[in-house]
Amino acid sequence: MTTKSPTKKFLTESEIAAFLKASKETRHKERDHCMAMMAYRHGFRVSELIDVRLNEVDLDGARIFVRRKKKSLSTNQPLAGDELRVIRRWMKERSAESCAHLPWLFLSERKGKLTRQAVNYIFAEIAKKAGLDFKVYPHMLRHTCGFALADKNLPTATIQDYLGHSNIQNTVIYTATNPKRFEGITWE
């Protein structure tokens, strides 16, 4: 009798580093790297990622409005310096597209809005380039974000707000399995 191995839910620190590095080696490297970084850094669901609008990205204020779906809480989140550089490179390339007038941040090579299926395909191809021997899908990057935030020892409520969870039970999966929460406990 064979047992099915559990599906991998998130990427480790070294795996996300390899994934992000490989995202710079695709045919549409500026867009794909920007998408991969944003999906990871902001814990976007794929439907949220493909629906990011240009007017929700404030490069001068270094903020992005993260419009959550599934009755989740939308928030303004900071953009780090490396994110700003990646977004600016993509925006420069994007501005040369014939469909640059469209409202979405990420555009397909077919000159329209990206689809969920396209992002799944792109992320699977990036994973192959990264040498990862398992399927990487967009929601995996959302989980990777949650676990990375927990590894920073952030309070569960902060992670809940960042990911837009309306129910904290959806957030505790990240903090409950984090061994760092026990650091500092000593026995005499």
C-alpha positions as CSV (number, residue, x, y, z in Angstrom):
1,M,0.0,0.0,0.0
2,T,1.4,3.4,-0.9
3,T,0.7,6.5,1.0
4,K,0.4,9.9,-0.7
5,S,2.9,12.4,0.6
6,P,1.4,15.6,2.0
7,T,1.2,18.5,-0.5
8,K,3.8,21.2,0.2
9,K,2.1,24.3,1.5
10,F,4.9,26.9,1.5
11,L,8.4,27.6,0.4
12,T,11.4,27.7,2.8
13,E,13.6,30.7,2.9
14,S,16.1,29.2,0.5
15,E,13.3,28.0,-1.8
16,I,11.7,31.5,-2.0
17,A,15.1,33.0,-2.7
18,A,15.7,30.6,-5.6
19,F,12.2,31.2,-6.9
20,L,12.6,35.0,-6.9
21,K,16.0,34.7,-8.5
22,A,14.6,32.4,-11.2
23,S,11.7,34.8,-11.9
24,K,14.3,37.2,-13.3
25,E,15.2,34.6,-16.0
26,T,11.8,34.3,-17.8
27,R,10.9,35.7,-21.2
28,H,8.9,38.5,-19.4
29,K,11.4,38.9,-16.6
30,E,10.4,42.4,-15.4
31,R,6.7,41.5,-15.1
32,D,7.2,38.0,-13.7
33,H,9.8,39.1,-11.1
34,C,7.5,41.9,-10.0
35,M,4.5,39.5,-9.8
36,A,6.4,36.9,-7.9
37,M,7.8,39.4,-5.4
38,M,4.5,41.1,-4.9
39,A,2.7,37.8,-4.4
40,Y,5.2,36.8,-1.8
41,R,5.7,40.1,0.0
42,H,2.0,41.0,0.3
43,G,0.4,37.5,0.5
44,F,-1.8,38.1,-2.5
45,R,-4.4,35.5,-3.6
46,V,-4.0,35.0,-7.3
47,S,-7.4,36.8,-7.9
48,E,-6.1,39.8,-5.9
49,L,-2.7,39.8,-7.7
50,I,-4.2,39.9,-11.2
51,D,-6.6,42.6,-10.2
52,V,-4.1,45.1,-8.7
53,R,-4.7,48.5,-10.4
54,L,-2.2,51.1,-11.3
55,N,-3.9,53.7,-9.2
56,E,-3.4,51.4,-6.1
57,V,0.4,51.6,-6.3
58,D,1.8,54.8,-4.8
59,L,5.5,54.9,-5.7
60,D,6.1,58.3,-4.3
61,G,4.5,57.3,-0.9
62,A,6.0,53.8,-1.1
63,R,2.6,52.2,-0.4
64,I,0.2,49.8,-2.1
65,F,-3.5,49.4,-1.5
66,V,-4.1,45.7,-1.1
67,R,-7.7,45.1,-2.1
68,R,-8.6,41.8,-0.6
69,K,-11.3,39.4,-1.8
70,K,-13.4,36.8,0.0
71,K,-14.7,39.3,2.5
72,S,-11.2,39.9,3.8
73,L,-9.9,43.2,5.1
74,S,-8.2,45.5,2.6
75,T,-5.2,47.6,3.8
76,N,-2.5,50.0,2.7
77,Q,0.9,48.3,3.0
78,P,4.4,49.7,2.7
79,L,6.6,49.0,-0.3
80,A,10.3,48.2,0.5
81,G,13.0,49.8,-1.5
82,D,13.8,46.7,-3.6
83,E,10.1,46.4,-4.4
84,L,9.9,50.0,-5.6
85,R,12.9,49.3,-7.9
86,V,11.3,46.2,-9.3
87,I,7.9,47.9,-9.8
88,R,9.6,50.9,-11.5
89,R,11.4,48.6,-13.9
90,W,8.2,46.8,-14.8
91,M,6.3,50.1,-15.1
92,K,8.9,51.4,-17.5
93,E,8.6,48.3,-19.7
94,R,4.8,48.2,-19.3
95,S,4.5,51.8,-20.5
96,A,5.8,50.7,-23.9
97,E,3.0,48.2,-24.4
98,S,0.2,49.0,-26.8
99,C,-2.3,48.2,-24.0
100,A,-0.5,50.5,-21.4
101,H,-3.8,52.4,-21.0
102,L,-5.4,49.4,-19.3
103,P,-5.9,49.8,-15.5
104,W,-4.3,46.6,-14.3
105,L,-0.7,46.5,-13.1
106,F,0.1,43.2,-14.7
107,L,-0.7,42.6,-18.4
108,S,-0.6,39.4,-20.4
109,E,1.4,39.0,-23.6
110,R,-2.0,39.0,-25.3
111,K,-2.4,42.6,-24.4
112,G,-5.0,42.3,-21.7
113,K,-5.5,41.3,-18.1
114,L,-3.7,38.2,-16.9
115,T,-5.8,35.2,-16.0
116,R,-5.5,32.9,-12.9
117,Q,-4.4,30.1,-15.2
118,A,-1.6,32.2,-16.8
119,V,-0.2,33.1,-13.3
120,N,-0.4,29.4,-12.3
121,Y,1.5,28.5,-15.5
122,I,4.1,31.3,-15.0
123,F,4.8,30.3,-11.4
124,A,5.1,26.6,-12.3
125,E,7.7,27.6,-15.0
126,I,9.6,29.7,-12.6
127,A,9.7,26.8,-10.1
128,K,11.2,24.6,-12.8
129,K,13.9,27.2,-13.6
130,A,14.6,27.4,-9.8
131,G,15.2,23.7,-9.7
132,L,12.3,23.1,-7.4
133,D,11.0,19.5,-7.8
134,F,7.4,20.3,-6.8
135,K,4.6,22.4,-8.1
136,V,4.6,26.0,-7.0
137,Y,1.3,27.8,-7.2
138,P,0.3,31.3,-6.3
139,H,-1.4,30.5,-3.0
140,M,1.8,28.8,-1.9
141,L,3.4,32.2,-1.9
142,R,0.6,33.6,0.2
143,H,1.3,30.8,2.8
144,T,5.1,31.6,2.4
145,C,4.3,35.2,3.3
146,G,2.3,34.1,6.4
147,F,5.1,31.8,7.7
148,A,7.8,34.4,6.9
149,L,5.8,37.0,9.0
150,A,5.5,34.4,11.8
151,D,9.3,33.8,11.6
152,K,9.7,37.6,12.3
153,N,7.9,36.9,15.6
154,L,5.1,39.3,14.7
155,P,1.9,39.0,16.8
156,T,-0.8,36.9,15.3
157,A,-3.2,39.9,15.1
158,T,-0.6,41.8,13.0
159,I,-0.3,38.8,10.6
160,Q,-4.1,38.6,10.5
161,D,-4.4,42.2,9.5
162,Y,-1.5,42.0,6.9
163,L,-3.1,39.0,5.2
164,G,-6.6,40.4,5.5
165,H,-8.0,37.5,7.4
166,S,-11.4,38.3,8.9
167,N,-11.2,35.2,11.2
168,I,-8.0,34.8,13.3
169,Q,-8.4,31.0,13.0
170,N,-7.1,31.4,9.4
171,T,-4.0,33.0,10.8
172,V,-3.0,30.8,13.7
173,I,-1.7,28.1,11.3
174,Y,1.3,30.3,10.7
175,T,2.1,31.1,14.4
176,A,1.0,27.8,16.0
177,T,3.7,25.8,14.1
178,N,6.4,28.4,14.5
179,P,9.1,27.2,17.0
180,K,10.5,30.7,17.4
181,R,7.4,31.5,19.6
182,F,9.1,29.5,22.3
183,E,12.5,31.3,22.1
184,G,13.3,33.0,25.4
185,I,11.6,30.3,27.5
186,T,14.2,29.0,29.9
187,W,14.0,26.4,32.7
188,E,16.2,26.6,35.8
